[in-house]
Amino acid sequence: MKGEAADIRCDDNRALMKLILKMNLERRLTFDQLILERCWRDRQGRLHPAWIHISYTRRRRNRGQVIYQ
């Protein structure tokens, strides 16, 4: 059994989501999937996930896939 994924929840999931995506664009963070769970939009149209699922694998190339649910 290998731990290759985690569900993360914090006080400001939106800020965490933005940080993860920024670090990925800067090539400082690699992930296979980033799933933004139970997303909702505020009145300004900004996306807010209820929690974030992130996975990484050593078995193949990480896809860098972002999924909104």
N, C-alpha and C positions, 0 to 999 in steps of 0.2 A: 504494500500500500504506500503510495507516494502522495504527499500533500502538494498539489500543483495549483491549487485555487484557494481563494478566500472571499468571504462576504464581509464587506466593510461598511460600517455605519458610524457617523460622527455627528457633531452638532451642526456642521455646515457641509452637507453632502455635495452641494453645488460647487463650493470652493474646492473640495477634494477632487471632484470630477475635472474641474478646470486645471488643477495642478497636475493630475495624472496625464491629461491630454497634452499639456504644455511640455512636460518632461519627455513624453513620447516624441513630439515634434522635434525637440532638441536632441534626440537620440540618447537621452540619459536613462530612459526606462523602456524596456521591451516587454510586451505582453502578447499572449495568444488571443484572448478575448477580454474585452471590457464590456460588461453588461450593466447598463443603467436600469435598475429594476423599479417598476411601478412609477414611471415618470409622470410628472404633472407640470403644467405651465402656470406661472403667476400672471397677474394682469398686464405685466410688461412683456409677456411672451417668453420669459426666461425659463429654461428647463431646470427642474429640480427632481433628482432621483431619491426614492425612499431609502435605497441602499445601493451599494456598488459591488458587483461580483467581478473579480479579476483573476485571470489564470495565466500560467506560464508553463511551457513544456520544454523538456530536454530531448524528447523523442523525435522531433521534427522542427522545421523552421516555424517560429511564432508568426502568426498571421497579422497581428495588430488590428484585429477586427473589433469594431465598436458597434454595439447593438443597443437599441432603445426599446424598452418594453414597458 
